[in-house]
Amino acid sequence: MPTVKLNLGSLFLVAVTLFCATGLSYAQAIGPAVEAPTTHNGDPNSPLIEIPSAQQNVTDSSSASNVTMAGEYKSTKEVIEQEKPVFWAWAADVGYESQYNFRGTNLTPGADGAVFVDAEVSKWNFTLGVYNVYQLSTAHATSWSIGEGGGGGSQLAFFGKDVTFTPTTTQSRFDEVDLFLQYHLALGPVDLTFGNVAFFIDRRAETVLALRFFGTKLFPPFHVGTVGGEQFDRLFLRLSTSRIPYITPSITYYQTILNSGEDAQVFDLSGGPLHRNDELGGYLEGKLRGNFTITKWLNFNPYGVISYSFHDRTEPIANATTLRDAVRGRSLVGFNAAQVGAELPARLLHTVGHSTGPYAPPDINLYLVPFVWYSYHISDPTPGTERNEWWGGAKFTLTF
């Protein structure tokens, strides 16, 4: 993991301390699960639970009400309200996706996909969780870097295209861990959710640059700097409603309060430009989540997502003529990406808990959840990400 970590989750750690100070033991503190992408699916990749309102809860143990998992997007799950209250609720995911796509940006281009794990607990309207996604094999792109806010352009050309500088970035390791804490409050027909997400990215990457003169490579490719490990911390506020049958609309604003990472100058000796977009930007995300019961054991959950950036993303500059413009691009203010997807949770196991005390042991549910996503990049995508991206995968979800 990157070295700068202790200060990254400062707000998160303070919140956890306050949460634990209320008197919960470790066993008591862990409750139901929640972008990731999700699956940051992920933020299908949001890392946060959308807790159902009172109108969504059900008391019949033979039925269930879906809950969308993780942050900035990440997944879906079902939680059952017992006739007796459950003292805490847990949920966990483990799965595979063909690419880790976060808000339209492919963070593992050319790799053999990624595996992810998500574990979450809810109590007293708080949800605490962790999400981890790990790249399989090696990713690569014709770009100055691979990342959420770096690598604004690909090729730098002079004299038409007679003289070109073409970068290639190889990402041998990508390991992201997200920690999140949120609180849910029902205000009549509106559900209010606010919280914090801390992102820790352990990345190992190398960028080489090839110089071509009239199409002929003059020298062997040589190493230039690139983006390594990164850390982000974002506050968020979500408004949603469960009063519309079968559909839950929501709107969420994320504000970055920490943005740091291992950056490098291009051509160290000449003091070239840095790669990273280090602005404390934000973004607005609108989402529609459907919940349609096909049978007692099978649900269909479609999604629609669109996001608008306020300097939190980078957009390439077409026909860049300076090294800085080619490397960094420009920070984006405008629509970022629109995505649609669907999950098909199939319940494989269901057991009903029984108790003579005031609290019921939770029901245990195991689901197999295949999913598929499509993303259309509204702004110009950074190299490594296509304008039209398809990906999918499957996960096992356990709730108890």
N, C-alpha and C positions, 0 to 999 in steps of 0.2 A: 504494500500500500504506500501511497505518497507520504512524505515525511510531515507535511503540514496538516495535522489532523486534529490536534487537541482543541484548537480554537474554532474549527469548522462547525462543529455541532454545539457551539456554546449555548445558543437558545434552546436547542433540543435537550441538552444535558440539564439545564436549569429546569425545564419543564418536567423532565423525568424525575428530578429530585423532588419537585413540589408534588408530583403525582404520588411518588412513593411515601412522601411525608404524611399523606392523609391516613396512613395506617395500614396500607395493603402490604402483605408479605409478598415475596416473589411469586408464589403460587397463586395468590389472589389477584395479582396485578395483570396476569396475562389473560385477555378476553377475545370477541370474534374478529375475523379477519377483514382486511379491506380488499393512477396511471397508473404502472408501470406500466403496454405495453405494455399497461401495461403493460397479465403480463401487461415501465416506466415504463397491459400491453403498451403496455404497456402499455407515461404519462405517456395503445393497447398496450410502447413501451410507453394511468396516473399513479404515482405510488400511494394511493390513499383509499381508505374504505369509505364508501358512501353508505352510511347507516340508514336503514329504512325508517320512515316515520311510523308513528303509532298506527296510522291507517294501513300501512303495508304489513304489519305483523299479523301472524295467524296463530290460532290456538289449536287447530286441528293438526295432530302429529302426522297425519297422512299427506299433508300438503306443505308447500314451502314457498317462501318469498325470496326473490333473488337480491343479492347485494353485490355491487360492482367493486372489485378489488383494485388495489393499487394504482398508484399514482401516476401521474402526468401521462399516461394510462398504463394500466397494467392488467387487470383481469376481472373475473366475475365469480360470485359464489352465492350459496344459499344459506340462510340462517333460519332456524325454527324457533318461534316463541313458545315456550312450554306453558302448560296450564299453571304450574308453579314457576316462579321466576328462577332463572339460572343465575348462579352466583357470578360467573364470568363466562365469556364465550371466546373460542379460539377458531382460527382457520389457518390453513397452510396450503401452498401450491408448490409443485415441482413439475417442470416441463421443459420442452424444447421448442424453439422457433427458428425459422429458416434465416432470419436476419433480426438484429436488434435495431428497430426503427423507432426513434424518439422524436415525436412531433414532426414526422415527415423526413427526418434526416437519418440516413443509414449509417450507423456508427460501426458496423462490421462489414464493409463492402468486400465482396469476393471471398469471405470466409465461409466455413461450413455451418453457419448458423451460430446459435448460442443456447446455453442451458440457463435456467433461472430457478430460484427458490424464493418463496415469499412466506413469511410467518407473521401473524397479527393476532392481537388480543384486544377485547373491548370490555370495559367496565365503567359504570357511571357516566355513560356517554363519551368517555375517552376511548381513543383507539391508539395503540402503540404497536409499531411494527418495523420490520426490516425486510429489505428486498435486495437480492444479489443476482447479477447476470454476468455470465462468463463466456467469453468468445471461444469458439472452437476453431482450430487451425489458425491460419494467418490471413489477415485482411490487407488489401492493397488498393490504392487509387492513384490516378494521375492528378495529384494535387500536392500542395505545399504542406498539408497536414490533414489528419482525420480527427474531427472533433465537433462538438456542438457549436462552438463559436470561433473556430479557426479555419485556415485554409480557404480564403475567399475566392481564389482563382486557380487556374491550372497552368496554361502556357503563356509565356511572355514573348511577344514577337516585335521585331524591328524591321524596318524597310519592307513593309508588307509582311510576308512570312519567310523572308530570305534568311533572317537570323532569328533563331528561336531558342528559348530556354524552357525545357520541359521537365517538370519535377515529377517524381514518383515516390509515394510514401508507402512504406510497408509497416503494418501494425502487427507485431508478433504477440502482443498480450493486451487484452482489455478485460478488466475486472472491476465492475461497478458495484458499490454497496450504498444503498439508500436507507437512511433512518428517518422515521416520520412519527409525529405525534399530532393528533387532531382532536377537536371537541365538537360535538354535534348538539344543536339546540333546535327544537321544534317551536316555531312561532306561527301558530294557526296553520294556514295552508302552505306556509313557506318553511323550508328547512334551511338552517344556517349552519355551515361547517367552516371552521377556521383552524389553522395549524401551521406546522413548519416541516419542511423536508430538507435534510442535509444529504448531499451527494458526494461520495468519495470515489474517484476514478483512478485506478492504477493502470497506466498505459505505458507500454514500451513500443516506441516507434522510431523509424529512421527514414529520412528523406534524402534522396540523391537527385542531382540535377544534371541533365544532359544538354550540351550545347551543340546545336546543328547550324551549319553554314551552307545555304543552298541545298538543304536536305542531307548534307553529309555530316556525320558526327565527328567533330574535331578532336575531342578528348574523351577518355573514359569518364563515365558518370562520377561525380564527386559529391561527398557528403555535405549537406547544409543542415542548419538547425531545424527543429520541429517541435511540436507540442507534446509534452509528456503527461504526467499525472495532473489531475485537476480536482478542484473542490468548489462546490457551489452550496449555497444555503438560500432557501426561498421560503418566504411566508406566503400563505394563500388564504383566500376567502371565497367560499362557494355558496351560491343560492340555488335551491332546487325545490321542486314540488312533486308530491306523489299523488296529487288529486286527479291526475289525468289517467284514465284506464289504460293499462298496458304500456304506457310510455312515461319515462321520467326525464324531463328536460332539466338541464343545469347550466349555470354559467359560473366560471371560476376565474379569478385574477391571481396570478403568481407574481410576486415581486422579489427579485434577487437582492439579497443583502450582503452576500459574500461571493466573490468571483476571483479565484486565484488559481495558479497552476505553474507547472514547470514549462517555461517558455524559453525560446532561444532566438538569437538574432540570426537572420540569414546573412551568411558571409561574416563570421564573427570579427575578422580582422578589419573589415571596412565599416563596421557599425551599422549593418543593414537593419531593416524594419523587423519588429516582432510580429509573430503570427496571431496571437490571441486577441479576440474581442473581449476586453476586460471591463466593459461597461456594466453598471448595475441596472440592467434593463428589466423589463417585465413582459408578460404576455397575458392575453385574455383568451379564454377557451370556452366555446359553447359546445354542448354535448346533448345528444338525444340517446337514451338507452331504452330499448324495448324489452319486454318480458312476456313471452307467449308460451303457455303450457300446451304441449302437444299430447303427452300422456302423463300419468302419474310419475313416470320415471324419466321423462324427457322434456326439456325446455328448448326454446329457440330465442336467443337474445341478440337482436341486431343493434348496431351502433352507428352514429353519425357524429363526426367531430370536425370543428373548424377552429383555427387559432389565428390571432392577430398579434403581431410582435411590436414591442416598444423597445427597440435597440438590443433585444436579447439574442438575436440571430444575425448571421452574416450573409450578405448577398454578394455574389461575384460582380465585378465591374467588367462589362463587355469590352473587348479590345483594349485592355489595360495597356498603357504605355509607360508606366513607372513601376519599379520593383515593389514599392509599397502597395500600390493598388492591386497588383497581381497577387501578392502574398496575403494581404488582409481583406481585400474587398471593402465593403462598407456595411455598417450596421443597418439593420432593416427596421423600418417603420412601415407596417402594412400587413396584409394578409400573408400568412406563412404557408399553411398547407390545409387541405381538406381531406378527410379520411372517412371511409365507411368500412364496416366489418361485421362479423357475426360469430357468435359462439353457440355451441350445441351441447349444453351440459346433460350428460347421461348419468343418472344415479346408479351406481353399481352396488351400493350397500347402504342400508338404513336400519339402525337399531334405536329403540326407544328406551330412554333412561327412566328408572323408577326410584322413588325415595319416599320415606315416611317423615322426613324433616321438612323445614320451611323452604328449602331450595331443592329443585329437581336436578338430578344429574343431566347434563346436556345430551340430546340425541347425537348419535354419530352418523355422519353421512360421508360417503366417498363417491366422487364424481370423476368421470373421464370427460374432458372438455376439449374437443377439437375446435380450432378457430382459424379464420382467414381474414386478411385485411388488404385493403387497397388504399393507396395514398396518391393524391394529385398535388404536386408542389405548385402553389400559386405564384410565389416569388421564384426567381431563378435559383435552382438548386445548386448547392456547392458540389464540386467534383467528388465522385464516389456515390452520389445520390442521383437517381434517374427522376425525370419529371413524373413518370408513372411507375410506381413501385407496388409489387404484389409480394406478400409473404404470408406464412401461416405456420401452424404447429399444433401441438396438443399438450395438455397438462393434466395431472391428477390433482384434484382439490379435496381436501379433508376438512370438515367442519365438526366441531364438538364443543 
